[in-house]
Structures are given as C-alpha cells and as structure tokens.
C-alpha cells in the first residue's frame, strides 16, 4: 500500500481519476473500434473477438443458441437455484418499492397537467466476463429493467477462448427471461448495441459495468444511445479509525483488488491502523487524516463507487457524505454484501462521477412525457405573459400562435 498526503499530488490524481484513467491512447483505440463496428458490423465483431478473446468464431456464432442455453443447465445445481431465488427476492423487492409514480395536476378552468412514465422499448446490458464472469451483474441489471417494464432485454458478454459463455451467466439470464444473449465483449460490444449490426439489434439504452475500454466506449456514445453512467473499473474507499477491526479493513481492501484495475483506498485518523494495513496489504492507497471531518472531506472529493464506514458511529459520518455510489455502514455491511445480495444494484458510478451520477434505478429504464391540456378560458388567463415574453425574445410567430386563438 502506498501512503499519500491528503493535499499532495497523489491525492489530486485520486480526486481526478477520470483524466488519469482515460489516456489519449485509450480514447483513440476505442474511437477506431467504434467506427469499425459502425461500418463493418458483424465482420468487425468477429475480428475483435478473435483478437481480444482468442475465440475462433464466425458471424453465425455471435448469438447464443437455444441449445447452448439448455446445455448450461446441466452444470447448474439445485442449491444454486435456491440461492438465486433468495437473492432475486431481495433485489426485486427493492426495485418494486422504487418504481416512480406519475404526477397529475388538475386545476379549475380546464387545466390538466400529467406525466406519462413509459418503459424503454429495448435495453442492452453488458456483462463483464473477460477476467471474471460477473454472474451477479446479470440479476443486478436485468431485474430492475424487468421491474420497470422493459419488453426487450438483450445481453452482450465476452466468450471464453472456446467461444463459450459462462454457464451460470446463461442460466441466470434464461431464468430472468432475457430475450437474446450475444457473445461479444469490450468496446465492440457497446458499439454493436449502439449502432446495430446484421445480428445484434440496436437498442435504446446501454447499461452495465466494464473495464476502461467499455467505459470509454459508453462515454463516446453518450447521446447516440442512452447510457446509464460511467461504471468501472471498480473502486472502494474505507473510512476507519482506531475502533475499527483491522482484519475487516484488510479483508475488504483486498477483496476490492480482486477486480482487474480495482482501486482500494483507506482513509483513517489512526496512525497505528494505517501502519498495520500498510504492512499487510500490497497495492492500493492509504491516506492519513488528522480528524474525521478531514476524512469526510477527502471521501467527498474522491466520490467513490463504494464507501465503507467502519467507525464506531458510522451513521454520523454517513450523514455528511454527499458523493458516493453506495455507502456501507458498520462492520457487518461489507461491500461484498452489496455486490451480491442486499438488494440495490452493484452497478454504480466510478471515476469520481458519483458527484452527479447515481446507481442503477428503475428510472434508468423508463422515459417520461409531459401532457399539457388547457381550455380556452385557462389559456386566456396566461395569454398576455406568453405573448409579451415571446416578443421580447424576438419570436413574433410564437406570440401570433397564441393571439390567433382569440381573434378567429
């Protein structure tokens, strides 16, 4: 573990991780991949799958066949199905409570304002599998999409070198009634779902975590297709003090670094704890804060994906946290709990974007339309302000469109 000063250049890099992680060479590589897939479609997908995943595939192999899904269940035990049901209950319960409610305002004289909330028609979900098959990401993304009412949910996930998708990913996706599964990973998967190819359909929105290339692809395609957030690589900040159990701190920091490119940061006002952790954890960063208020300030500047508070009074600290994707309170709420089973999705904003992005919500899978209905009497009452402001803006035809309704 590298110990850095809270106001030094090392800390500044942590505060500005986006520019540190997305170097120009990553931007350029991703840009070329996106353009290639846009122009060459399936042929580019096959080429990149051979290059990056070392899988010898043809265009006909991109979509997972029903026989492959059926075969996946031969490797699935009844215990796994039982465990999955328990977890699905937690996740589904959380997102059903989160469903947005439309607003409706009805006033005298014929004014009616409503808001229609509609599910997106199609969503593409990216499931990482290059270094670790993230089976949990399937239910952490598909369930909120299904609860929101999305009819067509597709998955893109990289195959192994034999051209196969992890059987647990296939089984969970099938049990959750995912419509289609495609063997494609990396930036090329994001491009395929954004632009569409002969095999892979264009979707309305892309969600899911990924490595720096996947995240950069999502950034570049924002606006061309809906994007949930910049989610990945994974991060953890732990706030701890002398009352914290060093074994818990060490275990949680090391668990985070199991992710390729994972970032672990300890912020503490205990020199003794920092010394213990530094001796036993290889990798990550340690920051000594003089006070808990300083620790809170540092955490808010970092705006981490995951924030664990392992102090004796975690709620008091959590009340002052403004920037974090998910906050875990106390010694028995480790990040792994949120990763797998608590209920809220583990797809969370990274790279400091928790300052303005949120974790996956049902609202990520819906869109809103405002409905406005006025009677002639109601329009007449607001007529003068509209006409005058339109004229101030130099938009006389706007003013005329109101005026004509009272002269003809």
C-alpha positions in Angstrom: 0.0 0.0 0.0 1.2 3.5 -0.9 0.6 6.2 1.7 -0.1 9.6 0.2 -0.7 13.0 1.7 -4.3 14.3 1.5 -3.3 17.5 -0.2 -0.4 16.1 -2.3 -0.2 15.3 -6.0 -1.1 11.7 -5.4 -4.3 12.6 -3.7 -5.1 15.0 -6.5 -4.9 12.2 -9.0 -7.4 10.2 -6.9 -9.7 13.3 -6.9 -9.4 13.5 -10.7 -9.4 9.8 -11.7 -11.2 10.2 -15.0 -8.4 12.1 -16.6 -5.9 9.7 -15.1 -7.5 6.6 -16.3 -8.6 7.7 -19.7 -5.4 8.5 -21.5 -5.5 9.6 -25.1 -4.4 6.2 -26.4 -7.5 4.6 -24.8 -9.7 7.2 -26.4 -8.1 6.7 -29.8 -8.2 2.9 -29.6 -11.9 3.0 -28.6 -12.8 5.5 -31.3 -11.3 3.3 -34.0 -13.2 0.2 -32.7 -16.5 2.1 -32.7 -16.0 3.4 -36.2 -15.0 -0.1 -37.4 -18.1 -1.7 -35.9 -20.3 1.0 -37.3 -19.0 0.5 -40.8 -18.3 -3.3 -40.9 -20.8 -4.7 -38.4 -20.6 -8.4 -37.7 -17.3 -8.8 -39.6 -15.6 -6.4 -37.2 -17.2 -8.2 -34.2 -15.8 -11.5 -35.3 -12.4 -10.0 -35.9 -12.2 -8.3 -32.5 -13.5 -11.5 -30.8 -10.6 -13.4 -32.3 -8.1 -10.7 -31.4 -9.1 -10.0 -27.8 -10.9 -13.1 -26.6 -8.9 -15.6 -28.7 -12.1 -17.3 -29.8 -12.4 -18.6 -33.3 -15.9 -17.6 -34.2 -18.0 -16.8 -37.3 -20.9 -14.4 -37.7 -23.4 -17.3 -37.2 -21.9 -17.9 -33.7 -22.4 -14.4 -32.3 -25.9 -15.1 -31.0 -26.1 -17.8 -28.2 -28.2 -20.7 -29.5 -31.0 -22.2 -27.5 -29.1 -25.5 -27.4 -26.2 -23.7 -25.6 -28.6 -22.3 -23.0 -30.2 -25.7 -22.4 -26.8 -27.3 -22.1 -25.8 -24.7 -19.5 -28.3 -26.0 -17.0 -26.5 -29.3 -16.9 -23.8 -27.6 -14.9 -26.2 -25.8 -12.5 -27.0 -27.4 -9.1 -30.3 -27.1 -7.3 -28.5 -25.3 -4.5 -27.6 -22.5 -6.9 -31.2 -22.1 -8.0 -32.3 -21.9 -4.3 -29.6 -19.3 -3.5 -30.6 -17.3 -6.6 -34.2 -17.2 -5.6 -33.3 -15.7 -2.2 -31.2 -13.1 -3.8 -33.7 -12.3 -6.5 -36.3 -11.8 -3.8 -34.1 -9.1 -2.2 -33.3 -7.3 -5.5 -36.9 -7.5 -6.8 -38.3 -6.2 -3.5 -36.0 -3.2 -3.5 -36.8 -2.2 -7.1 -40.6 -2.7 -6.8 -40.5 -0.1 -3.9 -38.5 2.2 -6.2 -40.9 2.4 -9.1 -41.6 6.1 -10.0 -45.1 7.4 -9.7 -46.6 9.8 -12.3 -47.7 13.2 -11.2 -51.1 14.7 -12.1 -52.2 18.3 -11.6 -55.8 19.3 -12.2 -56.9 22.8 -11.7 -60.0 24.9 -12.2 -60.9 26.4 -15.5 -59.7 23.4 -17.5 -56.0 22.9 -16.7 -54.7 19.4 -16.7 -51.0 18.5 -16.4 -49.9 14.9 -16.3 -46.7 12.9 -16.7 -46.6 9.7 -18.6 -43.9 7.2 -17.4 -43.2 4.6 -20.0 -40.6 1.8 -20.1 -37.9 1.9 -22.7 -38.6 -0.4 -25.7 -35.2 -2.1 -25.7 -32.1 -2.2 -23.4 -28.7 -3.7 -24.0 -26.8 -4.9 -20.9 -23.1 -5.5 -20.8 -21.9 -8.4 -18.5 -18.2 -8.5 -18.0 -16.6 -11.9 -18.2 -13.0 -11.4 -19.5 -11.2 -11.8 -16.2 -14.1 -12.8 -14.0 -17.6 -13.9 -15.2 -19.8 -11.5 -13.3 -22.9 -13.7 -12.8 -24.2 -11.3 -10.2 -24.3 -8.4 -12.7 -27.0 -10.3 -14.7 -29.6 -10.1 -11.9 -28.3 -6.8 -10.7 -29.2 -5.2 -14.1 -31.9 -7.4 -15.6 -34.2 -7.3 -12.6 -34.6 -3.5 -12.4 -35.1 -3.5 -16.2 -37.9 -6.1 -15.9 -39.5 -4.4 -12.9 -39.6 -1.2 -14.9 -41.4 -3.0 -17.7 -38.8 -3.2 -20.5 -40.0 -5.7 -23.0 -36.8 -6.5 -24.9 -33.7 -7.0 -22.8 -30.5 -8.3 -24.5 -27.1 -9.2 -23.1 -23.6 -8.9 -24.5 -20.9 -10.7 -22.8 -17.4 -11.9 -24.0 -16.9 -15.6 -24.7 -14.0 -17.7 -23.4 -11.3 -19.0 -25.8 -13.5 -21.9 -26.8 -16.2 -19.5 -27.9 -18.5 -20.4 -24.9 -20.3 -18.2 -22.5 -20.1 -19.0 -18.8 -23.0 -21.4 -18.0 -24.1 -19.5 -14.9 -24.4 -16.3 -16.9 -26.6 -18.2 -19.4 -28.7 -19.9 -16.8 -29.4 -16.7 -14.8 -30.2 -14.8 -18.0 -32.6 -17.5 -19.1 -34.3 -17.7 -15.7 -34.8 -14.0 -15.8 -36.3 -14.2 -19.3 -33.6 -12.2 -21.2 -34.6 -12.1 -24.8 -31.2 -12.6 -26.5 -27.6 -13.2 -25.5 -24.6 -12.3 -27.7 -21.0 -13.4 -27.5 -19.2 -10.1 -27.7 -17.2 -8.1 -25.3 -15.2 -4.9 -24.9 -15.8 -1.6 -26.7 -17.0 -3.6 -29.7 -20.0 -4.9 -27.8 -21.0 -1.4 -26.8 -20.7 -0.3 -30.4 -22.7 -3.2 -31.7 -25.6 -2.4 -29.3 -25.4 1.3 -30.1 -25.3 1.1 -33.9 -26.8 -2.4 -34.5 -25.3 -5.0 -36.9 -26.9 -7.7 -39.0 -27.0 -10.0 -36.0 -27.1 -7.7 -33.0 -30.1 -5.2 -32.7 -29.7 -1.5 -32.0 -31.1 -0.7 -28.5 -32.4 2.4 -26.9 -30.1 2.3 -23.9 -26.9 0.5 -22.8 -26.3 -0.3 -19.1 -23.7 -2.2 -17.1 -20.1 -2.0 -15.8 -16.9 -2.7 -17.6 -13.2 -2.0 -17.9 -11.7 1.3 -19.1 -12.3 0.4 -22.7 -16.0 -0.4 -22.1 -16.4 2.7 -20.0 -14.7 4.9 -22.6 -16.9 3.4 -25.3 -20.0 4.3 -23.3 -18.7 7.9 -22.8 -18.1 8.4 -26.5 -21.5 7.0 -27.5 -23.5 9.0 -25.0 -26.2 10.9 -26.9 -26.2 8.5 -29.8 -27.7 5.9 -27.5 -28.9 6.2 -23.9 -26.1 5.4 -21.3 -26.6 4.7 -17.6 -23.3 6.0 -16.2 -19.6 5.5 -16.3 -19.3 2.3 -14.3 -15.9 0.8 -14.0 -13.2 -0.1 -13.2 -14.3 -0.9 -9.6 -13.4 1.3 -6.5 -13.6 1.2 -2.8 -12.9 3.8 -0.1 -12.8 2.7 3.6 -13.1 5.2 6.4 -11.8 3.7 9.6 -10.4 4.7 13.0 -8.8 3.1 16.0 -12.0 1.4 16.9 -12.2 -0.4 13.6 -11.2 -4.1 13.3 -8.0 -4.2 11.2 -8.9 -7.7 9.9 -12.1 -6.4 8.4 -10.4 -3.4 6.9 -7.7 -5.5 5.3 -10.2 -8.1 4.0 -12.4 -5.5 2.3 -9.5 -3.7 0.7 -8.0 -6.9 -0.6 -11.4 -8.1 -1.9 -11.7 -4.9 -4.0 -8.4 -5.5 -5.6 -9.5 -8.9 -6.9 -11.1 -6.8 -9.8 -8.7 -6.1 -12.6 -7.8 -2.4 -12.2 -9.7 -2.3 -8.9 -8.9 0.6 -6.6 -8.7 0.4 -2.8 -8.2 3.4 -0.6 -8.1 3.6 3.2 -8.7 6.9 4.9 -8.0 6.9 8.7 -7.1 9.2 11.6 -5.3 6.3 13.3 -1.6 6.0 12.5 -1.5 2.6 14.2 -4.2 1.2 11.9 -2.5 2.7 8.8 0.8 1.1 9.8 -0.9 -2.3 10.3 -2.7 -2.2 7.0 0.3 -0.9 5.1 2.4 -3.8 6.2 -0.2 -6.4 5.1 -1.9 -5.0 2.0 0.0 -4.8 -1.3 -1.5 -2.3 -3.6 -4.0 0.5 -3.1 -3.5 3.7 -1.2 -3.6 4.9 2.4 -4.4 8.5 3.5 -3.8 9.8 7.0 -6.5 12.3 8.0 -6.0 14.4 11.2 -9.7 14.4 12.0 -12.8 12.6 10.9 -14.0 15.8 9.4 -10.9 15.8 7.2 -11.6 12.1 6.3 -15.1 13.0 5.3 -13.9 15.9 3.1 -11.4 13.6 1.4 -14.0 11.0 0.7 -16.4 13.6 -0.8 -13.6 14.8 -3.1 -12.8 11.2 -4.2 -16.6 10.5 -4.7 -16.0 6.7 -4.7 -18.2 4.0 -6.2 -18.2 2.1 -2.8 -17.7 3.8 0.6 -17.4 1.7 3.7 -17.6 3.4 7.1 -16.1 1.1 9.7 -16.0 3.5 12.6 -17.9 3.1 15.9 -20.6 5.6 14.8 -21.0 5.2 11.1 -24.3 7.0 10.7 -23.0 10.3 11.9 -20.3 10.2 9.2 -22.7 9.0 6.6 -24.9 12.0 7.2 -22.1 14.2 5.9 -21.3 12.2 2.8 -22.5 13.8 -0.4 -20.6 11.9 -3.1 -20.7 8.1 -3.2 -22.3 5.5 -5.3 -23.2 3.2 -2.3 -22.5 3.6 1.4 -22.0 0.7 3.7 -22.4 1.2 7.4 -20.7 -0.7 10.2 -18.6 -3.9 10.5 -21.3 -6.2 9.2 -22.1 -4.4 5.9 -19.1 -5.2 3.7 -19.1 -4.2 0.1 -19.5 -7.8 -0.9 -22.9 -7.7 0.6 -23.9 -5.1 -1.9 -22.1 -6.8 -4.7 -24.2 -9.9 -4.4 -27.4 -9.9 -2.3 -28.5 -6.8 -0.3 -30.9 -5.6 -3.0 -29.7 -2.3 -4.6 -27.8 -2.9 -7.8 -24.0 -3.1 -7.7 -23.8 -1.1 -11.0 -22.6 2.2 -9.6 -20.8 5.3 -10.9 -17.0 5.3 -10.8 -14.1 7.7 -11.7 -15.5 10.4 -9.5 -18.8 10.6 -11.3 -20.8 9.8 -8.2 -20.8 13.6 -7.9 -23.6 13.6 -10.5 -24.5 10.0 -11.4 -26.5 7.5 -9.3 -26.5 3.7 -9.1 -28.9 1.8 -11.3 -32.6 2.7 -10.7 -35.8 1.7 -12.2 -35.9 5.2 -13.7 -32.9 4.3 -15.8 -35.2 2.0 -17.7 -38.1 4.5 -18.2 -38.8 7.7 -20.0 -41.3 10.5 -19.3 -43.6 12.5 -21.5 -45.4 15.6 -20.1 -49.0 16.0 -21.2 -50.5 19.6 -21.2 -54.2 20.4 -21.7 -55.7 23.9 -21.4 -59.1 25.2 -22.0 -59.7 28.5 -23.9 -60.5 30.2 -20.6 -57.3 28.9 -18.9 -55.2 29.9 -21.9 -56.7 33.4 -21.9 -55.5 34.0 -18.3 -51.9 33.3 -19.2 -52.1 34.8 -22.7 -50.6 38.2 -22.0 -47.4 37.0 -20.3 -46.7 34.4 -23.1 -47.2 37.0 -25.9 -45.0 39.6 -24.2 -42.1 37.2 -23.5 -42.3 35.8 -27.0 -41.9 39.3 -28.4 -39.0 40.1 -26.0 -37.3 37.1 -27.5 -38.0 38.3 -31.0 -40.2 35.3 -31.8 -43.3 37.1 -33.1 -44.8 33.9 -34.7 -44.9 32.4 -31.2 -46.9 35.3 -30.0 -49.1 35.1 -33.0 -49.9 31.4 -32.4 -51.5 32.5 -29.1 -53.1 35.7 -30.4 -54.9 33.9 -33.3 -56.9 31.8 -30.9 -58.7 34.8 -29.6 -59.2 36.6 -33.0 -60.5 33.8 -35.2 
